[in-house]
Amino acid sequence: MANRNRNIAFLSTYPPRECGLATFTQDLVRELDKVELLNRPKVIAVDNTDHQYKYGNRVLMKLSQHDRDSYLKTAEAINDSDIELLVIEHEYGIFGGKAGEYILDLVDRLQIPIITTLHTVLPKPLKKQREVLTLLGQKSAKVVTMAKNTKPILEKVYRIDPSKIEVIHHGVPYRLLESRDKIKAKHGLSNRNVISTFGLLSPGKGLEYGIEAVADVVKDHKDVVYLILGQTHPCVKKESGEAYREKLMRMVDRLRIADHVRFINKYLSKDEIINYLQLSDIYMTPYLGKNQAVSGTLAYAVGYGRVIISTPYSYAQEMLSEGRGLLAKFRNSSSLAKLIRYVLKNPEAKKEMERRTLSLGRTMVWSNIANQYTKLFIKTLEQIKYTGSMVG
């Protein structure tokens, strides 16, 4: 029995739903398909009632995000299946109820162990957010976080047993790519210094400071172009339409830098993201939130060895330490501009930062990450079996 393959399922959003968690889960399960110790992992897709998504055969069942009964029914269906371990990809906003509390109904009913992977760790949560994550931590056999700096927060703020906490990096897809110059030429960007930012647009991204910084830099670096890649976040679009994007576009016109800023307004495929990263000289995240524990976009930029200029939110501080990038002040375009100029004027320093970043990035490819998750799954199931027999 110990040698048989194990049945693992993931509870998460899943493509075609356009969401960072969906892409993360898809990348991880596809890599886990290659692991011999596991049967092909299944997905329980968190469905939003606004859309009827058509999933492939990977999706075993659907959980209706805002329907509380669905959480109880899904738990029963999991208990009646051959799933031995459920991995919950946790983000407050993808589950129903206040601070996503409906997820607790599901875990209370489950008769199998769970591992919770955290995509957001707030150091100063609202009361309900703390309550939900504390209970989820208690119910989980293991809790995965993607950054070391969140461990003390999980222990102190959420009272999660340190022995349960595992740090596994955000994964990055591996691709063999053409040179930066060749990809630039294909995009009509030869002889340009390219700065890029990608991800779903929302006011928290602080892109107005990035635009102001570029407006300053192009006074003496006419070859700079700033690519703002990605569509508006669906939640933002629902509440305020394209107001943020339009504000940014008006700003570009007012600063007279239309030749230096391009908006690519679409949900980018992985290959498009990787191509844009490969042609970038600088990747910039001028985010406003100090407490962002993980950024998938920053993880990708590290994975492809880009020079990164960022505000010092917690994930950026961790990823860009040891000379892997440059940190600017929050809400400060002149601080960003100063760092951009430094990179443009110091090609050797740029090359060294790229080398250091890539050496970390290589450890973050999905094959490595999938192996770490597999070890965790097997270890957890073995521990449960052992302690279960002790209890019996």
Protein Blocks (a to p, Z undefined) as FASTA:
>chain_A
ZZpccdddddddddfbdcfklmmmmmmmmmmmmpmkbccddddddddfkbccdddfklmb
dcdfklmklmmmmmmmmmmmmbfbdcddddfklpgceehlmmmmmmmmpcbdcddddfbd
cfbdcfklmmmmmmmmmmpmbdcdfbfklmmmmmmmnopafklpccddddddddddddfk
lmmmmnopghiacdddedjddfklommmmmmmmmmmmmmmmkbccddeddddfklmmmno
jmlmmmmmmmmmmnopmlmcccddddddfklmmmmmmmpmbdcdfbfblklmbdfklmmm
mmnopacdddfbfklmmmmgghiaccddehifklmmmmmmmmmmmmmlmmmmmmmmmmmm
mmmgmklmmmmmmmmmmmmmmmmmmmmmmmZZ
